[in-house]
């Protein structure tokens, strides 16, 4: 846990896929299949480097790199196909929350901490996920990729979550995610605490290279870490 934790944050901003929602491989599969269908072959390492980014921005990156012409219109076409393909995968394969995620939300909110989800998915996909796991009303707000001008590593998603929850001071915000870009976005937002989790796309070595304040196995561990640190401060 970050050193000097003497109080709970005002807001915790959680990523979705790989952080609070199980990453069963649907997103990489949708990227790979749809891009291949449009004549773009990508390697696992190329895709891994962009995990956590805006899905549209990731597709634009590959379109620009491989097709080079009519980038915006081709991006629109590929992105629409990606959304349709991913929706199908989620509907057929099911969507599951990370074990303990909902309980962590409840623990935080019971103590007056606001909870936000932020994601590179657009609102269509997010609504599908939230409905599937029954999280309507489980958090204070959900910020999607199409709600902001720039996706991660830009801080826009976190700043939008702050705006929507009425938290003005970034130093009172904790950002939690499973990717390098989540950590970078937290830093760029000026979040008081940035926490990496090992339940998703990137491993400990990759996350540690970005110097988060803490790395935990999953969001289920967050309440216990708060309890330990707050107890040690008061003793």
C-alpha positions in Angstrom: 0.0 0.0 0.0 1.3 3.5 -0.6 3.4 4.9 2.2 1.8 7.5 4.3 -1.8 6.3 3.9 -3.4 7.9 6.9 -7.0 8.2 5.6 -9.3 6.7 2.9 -9.4 8.4 -0.5 -12.4 10.4 -1.5 -12.7 8.5 -4.8 -11.3 5.2 -6.2 -11.3 4.9 -9.9 -11.2 1.3 -11.2 -10.5 0.0 -14.6 -12.9 -2.6 -16.0 -11.5 -5.5 -18.1 -8.8 -7.3 -16.2 -9.3 -5.3 -13.1 -13.0 -5.6 -12.0 -14.2 -7.7 -14.9 -12.6 -11.0 -15.7 -10.5 -10.9 -18.9 -11.3 -14.2 -20.6 -9.5 -13.2 -23.8 -12.5 -11.8 -25.6 -10.9 -8.4 -26.3 -7.6 -9.7 -27.9 -9.6 -12.3 -29.9 -11.9 -9.6 -31.2 -9.0 -7.3 -32.1 -7.1 -10.1 -33.9 -10.0 -11.6 -35.8 -11.5 -8.3 -37.0 -8.2 -6.7 -38.0 -7.3 -9.9 -39.9 -10.6 -9.7 -41.7 -9.6 -6.3 -42.8 -6.2 -7.4 -44.0 -4.2 -6.4 -40.9 -2.1 -9.0 -39.1 -1.0 -8.2 -35.6 1.3 -9.9 -33.1 0.5 -10.6 -29.5 3.2 -8.3 -28.3 2.0 -5.4 -30.5 -1.5 -5.9 -29.0 -0.3 -6.3 -25.5 1.5 -3.0 -25.6 -1.8 -1.2 -26.3 -3.9 -3.0 -23.6 -5.8 -0.4 -21.6 -5.9 2.1 -24.4 -9.0 3.4 -26.1 -10.2 0.6 -28.4 -10.8 3.1 -31.2 -7.3 4.6 -30.7 -5.8 1.1 -30.8 -7.6 0.3 -34.1 -6.6 3.7 -35.6 -3.0 2.9 -34.7 -3.0 -0.4 -36.6 -5.0 1.0 -39.5 -2.6 3.9 -39.9 0.4 1.6 -39.6 -0.7 -1.0 -42.0 -3.2 0.6 -44.5 -2.0 4.2 -44.4 -4.7 5.7 -46.6 -8.3 6.7 -45.7 -7.3 6.2 -42.1 -10.4 7.8 -40.4 -13.0 6.1 -42.6 -11.3 2.7 -42.4 -11.0 3.1 -38.6 -14.7 3.8 -38.4 -15.4 0.6 -40.4 -13.1 -1.6 -38.5 -14.2 -0.2 -35.1 -17.9 -0.9 -35.9 -17.0 -4.5 -36.8 -14.9 -4.8 -33.6 -17.8 -3.7 -31.4 -20.2 -6.1 -33.1 -17.7 -9.0 -32.8 -16.9 -8.2 -29.2 -20.6 -7.9 -28.3 -21.2 -11.3 -29.8 -18.3 -12.8 -27.7 -19.6 -11.3 -24.5 -23.1 -12.5 -25.1 -22.1 -16.0 -26.0 -19.3 -16.5 -23.6 -20.7 -14.6 -20.6 -19.2 -11.8 -18.6 -18.0 -12.4 -15.0 -16.8 -10.0 -12.4 -13.5 -10.4 -10.7 -14.1 -12.3 -7.4 -14.5 -9.8 -4.6 -14.9 -6.7 -6.8 -18.5 -6.0 -5.8 -17.7 -6.5 -2.2 -14.8 -4.0 -2.5 -17.1 -1.4 -4.0 -19.6 -2.0 -1.1 -16.8 -1.7 1.5 -15.6 1.6 0.1 -19.0 3.1 -0.4 -20.1 2.1 3.1 -17.2 4.3 4.4 -18.1 7.3 2.3 -15.6 6.6 -0.5 -17.0 7.2 -4.0 -16.4 4.5 -6.6 -16.0 5.0 -10.4 -15.3 2.6 -13.2 -13.3 3.9 -16.2 -12.7 2.0 -19.4 -11.5 2.2 -23.0 -14.7 0.5 -24.1 -17.5 2.7 -25.5 -20.9 3.0 -23.9 -22.6 0.3 -25.9 -20.1 -2.4 -24.7 -20.1 -1.0 -21.1 -23.9 -1.1 -20.8 -23.8 -4.7 -22.0 -21.2 -5.6 -19.3 -22.9 -3.7 -16.5 -26.2 -5.4 -17.3 -24.6 -8.8 -17.5 -23.0 -8.6 -14.1 -25.9 -6.7 -12.4 -23.9 -3.7 -11.4 -26.5 -1.1 -12.1 -26.1 1.3 -9.2 -23.0 -0.6 -7.8 -20.8 2.4 -8.5 -21.2 6.2 -8.4 -20.3 6.6 -12.1 -18.9 4.9 -15.2 -16.7 6.8 -17.6 -16.3 5.3 -21.1 -13.9 5.8 -23.9 -16.4 7.8 -25.9 -17.0 10.2 -23.0 -13.5 11.8 -23.3 -11.3 13.4 -25.9 -8.3 11.2 -25.3 -7.9 7.6 -23.9 -5.1 6.3 -21.8 -2.4 7.1 -21.1 -4.0 10.6 -21.1 -5.6 11.3 -17.7 -9.0 12.3 -19.3 -11.0 9.2 -18.0 -9.9 9.8 -14.4 -10.4 13.5 -14.6 -13.9 12.9 -16.0 -14.7 10.5 -13.1 -13.5 13.2 -10.7 -15.8 15.8 -12.3 -18.8 13.4 -12.3 -18.3 12.6 -8.6 -17.5 16.1 -7.4 -14.0 15.3 -6.2 -11.8 18.3 -7.1 -8.5 17.2 -5.6 -6.5 14.6 -7.4 -4.4 13.9 -4.3 -7.6 12.4 -2.8 -8.1 10.0 -5.7 -6.8 6.4 -6.0 -6.5 4.9 -9.5 -6.5 1.1 -9.8 -5.8 -0.9 -13.0 -4.1 -3.9 -14.6 -2.1 -2.3 -17.4 0.9 -0.1 -17.8 -1.4 2.5 -19.4 -3.7 2.5 -16.3 -0.7 3.3 -14.1 0.5 6.0 -16.5 -2.9 7.6 -16.7 -3.1 7.6 -12.9 0.2 9.4 -12.7 -0.7 11.9 -15.3 -4.0 12.7 -13.5 -2.0 13.4 -10.4 -3.8 10.7 -8.4 -2.6 10.5 -4.8 -2.3 6.7 -5.0 -1.8 4.5 -8.1 -2.3 0.7 -7.6 -1.6 -2.1 -10.1 -3.4 -5.4 -10.0 -2.2 -8.8 -11.3 -5.6 -10.1 -12.5 -5.3 -8.9 -16.0 -3.1 -8.0 -19.0 0.2 -7.1 -17.5 2.5 -8.9 -15.1 4.3 -7.7 -12.0 7.5 -6.8 -13.9 5.7 -4.8 -16.5 3.7 -2.9 -13.9 6.6 -2.4 -11.6 8.5 -0.6 -14.3 5.9 2.2 -14.1 6.5 2.5 -10.3 3.0 2.3 -9.0 2.5 2.9 -5.3 1.5 -0.7 -4.8 0.8 -3.9 -6.7 -1.8 -6.4 -5.4 -3.2 -9.7 -6.7 -6.7 -8.4 -7.2 -9.1 -5.6 -6.1 -10.4 -8.0 -3.5 -7.3 -7.3 -1.5 -7.9 -3.5 -1.3 -10.0 -3.4 1.9 -7.5 -5.6 3.8 -4.6 -3.3 2.7 -6.5 -0.2 3.8 -7.3 -1.9 7.2 -3.6 -2.8 7.8 -2.3 0.6 6.9 -4.8 2.6 8.7 -4.5 0.4 11.8 -0.7 0.8 11.8 -1.0 4.5 11.5 -3.3 4.8 14.6 -1.2 2.4 16.7 
